[in-house]
């Protein structure tokens, strides 16, 4: 109940305190019982890379989104094969995979929760970014650890010639970016900060609980680099982000990420380049719920130390080799619960889990002719589960029948896997090509969650002697064509993905049980397949794209749904996105995007019963029901106020959900208020029409 109270608090304050929001009232129904860069040149359709999404960075500032905040995550959700979570949610699902099956990297450091304010913002401040690359398939061999995608985000290095400042002020947040030389031509720095000030509006409330509450997030990006000589350069980057949501009436919830990367770039000669990186990543959350009678604190953490060594060898004009290795030491604190007073929960500390993840890889891109190119490679991964701690043996009923205790750093079990990669491209002519790829991915860290909403309290666990590594095998086929002198692009990609060792909750599963988490889980297989279309207009006063995805994602797990295939939570048949930007004149640019998606798969009760006056719901088929279809129109406009080499400024206007569609954030069930024999479905809708205005500047 404490967790539900905290969640209700998050929704309540998000809806009530953001200025100019007009949340819809609940609807009650009575039921019968990328690579993002500044370049806009011709794409390389002859490259064997496929499933790589590319956007123009300048487009992001014109796309209308919630609260006017430029956000690469929200932009990526407008691309085919990338599905968003619930309304306003920052999580995303790629080609039928779960939210945890995306490897999100910031300067090579893993980000385990990429959301602020329950997903309404992402952790990526666009002012601090240099480029973003999303791989949906055919991932290069240097990437591993996730089944569905790799989102590789690189921070700006800073300007080593002159000082520059930029930023913006919006309705609920402000940001400031500073960069410049430390030693001209040799070193530079970048510092970018962002903070919401929605908590300032709390002080204006007459309700004592409201004006004593806190609601904000902040993040800081920093990077420095130093050129020692023509062959050696050092990079140091840092990210710190934190969310705070606190109310005397409900709970205090805070979570955050901290990462740092130390990278040494060394050029041996014109053919061989080395990048050696020491990487740190930390994610944790803390939930505190206190009343006059009791208190509870829940804490969880995942921390990584990672060494990564990459080499690029340009052997000749036809062969480019990439090879290297990396080692990651994981420490996971699954959960610590401290209680006091009158509560049904007891203080407990789940055992910390330790593991070592090693990998070596090598690949070659071979181009024997102008019409054909091939990339082939292999990644070999080994995941070692380390003590200290207890590990279990279960019977067929998921009950513990044996416990074995391991000493500190004693090896419990090692999983070794081969991950081959293959991609080929055949140019049909100067403007079209076909490509095919195969990739095998292995994942050893798993997110245990039972909803589509992004929650800071979702629980990360590592593979154990019972929880095996997840494995995917994906085959993709694509057709690519440039039209009218590269003014238009057409991309068609199809895929089939086979998944092994997939994880789902038993019907009575509990995230915060004091029992071994393995007793709450079932394991099985999955499949995902689909076709994606992307048509882009790149030049002229009108630019934009049309994206469409037809797809299916299913799971088959023993002990769930009577052993029959069922829809994955993220399964949606249709996804459509239409994005357009039109330059009216030198001062004004207008934009719009419209999205449509089949409703998410959900499990609704089909019966209920009473035990000692307490109502319980009975659920039958897993994810057999659907929420209503999701669709929304956003409008935007950008007005350049001043533009010169010394100073520029602009106003950005946006209108989120312009025709006030009441899309469901969540649906809960309760007994009818007038007739307890009936059941009411109560839909929570967060946003109707949300206008926003942001002032951006640069000097």
C-alpha positions, 0 to 999 in steps of 0.5 A, spaced: 500 500 500 505 504 501 508 504 494 501 505 491 500 511 495 507 514 493 505 512 485 498 516 487 502 522 489 506 522 483 500 522 479 497 527 483 502 532 483 504 532 476 497 533 474 495 539 479 502 543 479 504 543 472 502 550 470 496 550 464 495 543 465 487 541 464 487 534 466 481 530 464 476 527 469 476 520 470 471 516 465 467 510 468 465 504 465 460 499 468 462 492 466 458 486 466 462 481 471 540 514 432 545 517 429 543 524 430 548 529 427 548 536 424 549 533 417 544 533 412 548 530 406 546 523 402 546 517 407 550 511 405 545 506 402 551 502 400 553 501 408 551 494 411 549 497 417 541 497 418 536 498 423 540 505 424 535 511 425 538 518 423 535 525 425 538 532 423 539 535 430 536 541 428 529 538 427 529 536 434 528 543 436 522 544 432 518 538 433 512 540 438 513 535 444 510 536 452 512 542 455 516 544 450 522 541 452 527 538 446 528 531 448 531 526 443 528 520 447 521 523 445 523 524 438 526 517 437 519 515 439 516 518 433 520 513 428 518 506 426 520 500 430 520 504 436 514 504 441 513 509 447 510 507 453 504 510 456 502 517 456 508 522 457 512 516 459 519 516 457 520 508 456 521 505 449 520 499 446 524 496 440 521 491 435 517 487 441 523 488 446 521 490 453 523 497 456 529 493 460 532 490 453 535 497 451 542 498 452 542 506 454 549 509 454 552 516 455 559 516 453 559 509 454 556 509 461 550 505 462 544 509 464 539 504 468 533 509 468 533 514 463 527 518 465 525 524 469 518 525 473 516 518 471 518 519 464 515 526 462 522 528 461 528 524 459 535 525 462 538 527 456 539 535 456 539 536 448 544 542 449 550 537 452 549 532 446 553 531 440 550 525 437 545 520 438 545 513 435 540 508 435 541 501 433 535 496 432 538 491 429 545 489 426 549 492 432 556 492 431 560 487 435 563 492 440 556 493 443 553 487 448 548 486 454 541 488 451 537 484 447 533 489 443 537 495 441 543 500 443 542 507 444 549 510 444 549 518 446 555 522 446 556 528 449 559 535 446 566 536 447 566 543 448 568 549 444 576 549 444 576 556 440 571 561 444 567 561 449 559 560 448 553 560 452 546 558 451 540 556 455 532 556 455 527 558 460 520 554 460 514 554 464 517 549 469 524 548 467 530 552 465 537 550 463 544 553 461 550 551 457 557 553 457 563 551 453 569 554 451 577 553 451 581 551 457 587 552 453 586 554 446 587 549 441 589 544 446 583 543 451 576 545 452 570 544 457 563 543 457 558 544 463 550 544 462 545 544 468 538 543 468 532 544 473 525 544 474 522 549 478 515 546 479 516 546 486 516 553 486 508 553 485 507 549 491 509 555 495 503 558 493 498 553 494 493 554 500 493 547 502 498 545 507 500 539 505 501 542 498 506 548 500 510 543 504 511 538 498 517 538 493 517 536 486 523 537 482 529 534 478 536 537 476 541 534 472 548 536 470 553 534 464 560 536 464 566 534 460 573 536 459 578 534 454 586 535 453 590 534 447 597 532 449 600 531 442 598 529 435 597 522 438 594 522 445 588 526 447 584 525 454 577 525 455 573 526 462 565 526 462 560 526 468 553 526 469 549 527 475 541 527 475 536 526 481 529 527 482 525 529 488 518 528 489 516 529 496 509 530 500 507 529 508 501 526 506 504 520 501 511 519 501 518 521 499 521 518 493 527 520 490 532 517 485 538 518 480 543 516 476 551 518 476 556 516 471 563 518 469 568 516 464 575 517 463 577 515 456 584 516 453 585 516 445 591 514 442 593 514 435 599 509 433 599 511 426 594 512 420 592 505 420 591 503 428 587 507 433 586 505 440 580 508 445 581 505 453 576 507 458 574 507 465 567 507 466 563 508 473 555 508 473 550 508 479 543 508 479 539 508 486 532 510 489 529 511 495 522 511 497 520 513 504 513 513 507 511 516 514 505 517 518 504 518 525 503 510 526 508 508 522 514 509 517 517 505 511 524 506 507 525 502 501 532 503 498 535 499 492 541 500 488 545 498 482 553 500 481 558 498 475 565 499 474 567 498 467 574 497 463 573 498 456 579 497 450 577 498 443 581 498 437 580 500 430 585 498 424 584 501 417 588 495 414 586 497 407 581 501 402 577 494 403 578 492 410 576 495 416 577 491 423 574 493 430 576 489 436 577 489 443 574 487 450 571 490 456 570 487 463 564 490 468 563 488 475 556 489 477 554 490 484 546 490 485 542 491 492 535 489 490 532 492 496 533 494 503 526 495 507 526 499 514 520 499 518 518 502 524 511 502 528 505 499 526 506 496 519 504 489 517 511 489 513 518 488 517 525 490 516 529 486 511 535 486 507 535 482 501 542 479 499 547 484 495 548 480 488 555 481 485 557 479 478 563 480 473 561 480 466 567 479 461 567 480 453 572 480 447 569 481 440 572 482 433 569 484 426 571 486 419 567 490 414 569 488 407 568 492 401 570 488 395 567 492 390 562 498 389 556 494 389 557 489 395 559 490 402 559 485 408 560 486 416 562 479 420 564 479 427 563 475 433 562 477 440 564 472 446 561 474 453 562 470 459 557 472 465 560 470 472 555 470 478 560 471 485 559 470 492 557 472 497 550 470 498 545 464 498 543 461 492 537 456 491 534 450 488 527 450 487 522 444 485 516 444 480 512 448 485 517 454 485 518 452 492 525 452 495 528 445 497 535 447 497 540 453 499 547 453 498 551 459 501 557 461 497 563 465 500 565 472 498 568 472 490 567 465 490 564 463 483 557 460 483 556 459 476 559 462 469 554 463 463 559 463 456 555 465 450 557 466 442 554 472 439 555 472 432 554 478 427 553 478 420 550 484 415 551 485 408 549 490 403 548 490 395 547 496 391 542 495 386 544 502 383 546 509 385 540 510 389 537 503 391 540 497 395 538 491 399 541 489 406 540 483 410 543 482 417 543 477 423 545 478 430 545 474 436 544 478 443 545 476 450 542 480 456 544 478 464 541 484 467 533 484 468 528 489 470 522 486 474 516 490 473 509 489 472 506 495 468 508 499 462 509 505 466 516 507 468 517 507 475 523 508 479 522 502 484 522 497 478 527 492 481 533 490 477 536 483 478 542 479 475 542 472 472 543 467 477 543 459 477 536 459 476 535 466 472 538 464 466 541 469 461 536 472 456 538 471 448 535 473 442 536 471 435 534 477 430 534 476 422 532 483 418 531 484 411 531 491 408 530 495 402 533 503 401 532 508 396 533 515 395 529 519 390 529 525 386 537 527 387 536 525 395 531 530 396 526 524 399 528 517 402 524 511 403 526 505 408 523 499 408 525 494 413 522 487 416 525 483 422 523 476 425 526 476 432 526 469 437 527 470 444 529 465 449 529 465 457 524 470 457 521 472 464 514 474 467 511 474 473 507 469 476 499 471 477 501 472 485 508 475 483 510 480 488 516 485 487 518 486 494 517 479 497 522 477 502 522 470 499 527 469 493 525 473 487 526 466 483 520 464 486 515 469 483 518 468 476 516 464 470 521 463 464 519 461 457 520 464 450 518 469 446 517 472 438 517 478 435 516 480 428 514 486 423 515 491 418 517 498 418 516 503 413 519 510 413 518 516 408 522 522 409 522 529 405 529 532 407 530 538 403 525 544 401 521 549 406 517 543 408 521 537 411 519 531 415 517 524 415 511 519 415 513 512 419 509 506 420 510 499 423 506 493 423 508 488 428 507 483 433 510 481 440 508 475 444 510 470 449 510 463 451 511 461 458 510 455 462 505 457 468 502 463 465 496 463 460 495 455 461 502 455 457 499 458 451 502 464 447 500 471 449 501 478 448 507 481 451 505 488 454 508 492 449 505 489 443 501 494 439 499 492 432 499 499 428 504 505 430 503 511 425 507 517 426 507 523 421 512 529 422 512 535 418 516 542 419 514 548 414 519 554 414 514 560 413 520 565 412 526 567 415 523 568 422 517 563 423 517 555 422 511 551 424 511 544 425 506 538 427 506 531 429 500 526 429 501 519 432 496 513 432 497 506 436 493 500 437 492 500 445 497 497 449 495 489 451 493 489 458 489 484 463 483 485 466 479 482 471 473 477 468 470 475 475 470 477 482 469 474 489 469 476 496 472 473 502 470 476 509 467 482 506 474 484 502 473 484 494 478 480 490 479 480 482 480 474 478 484 474 472 484 469 466 488 470 460 494 474 460 494 481 456 488 478 452 485 485 453 486 492 450 486 499 452 483 504 447 487 506 441 492 512 442 492 518 438 494 525 439 496 531 435 501 536 437 502 543 434 508 548 434 511 554 432 518 557 433 519 565 432 527 567 431 527 574 435 534 575 433 540 572 430 547 574 429 554 571 430 554 574 437 547 573 440 541 569 437 534 568 441 528 565 439 521 563 442 518 556 441 511 555 442 507 548 442 500 545 443 500 538 446 494 534 444 491 539 440 484 536 440 484 534 447 484 526 446 483 523 453 488 518 452 489 513 458 494 513 463 492 507 467 485 504 468 483 501 475 477 497 477 473 497 483 466 495 485 460 499 483 459 505 487 451 504 486 451 497 485 457 493 488 455 487 484 458 491 478 465 493 477 467 499 474 473 501 470 476 508 472 480 511 467 486 516 469 487 521 463 493 526 465 493 531 459 488 534 455 491 540 452 497 543 454 500 549 451 507 551 453 512 557 451 520 557 451 525 562 450 532 560 448 538 564 447 545 563 445 551 568 445 
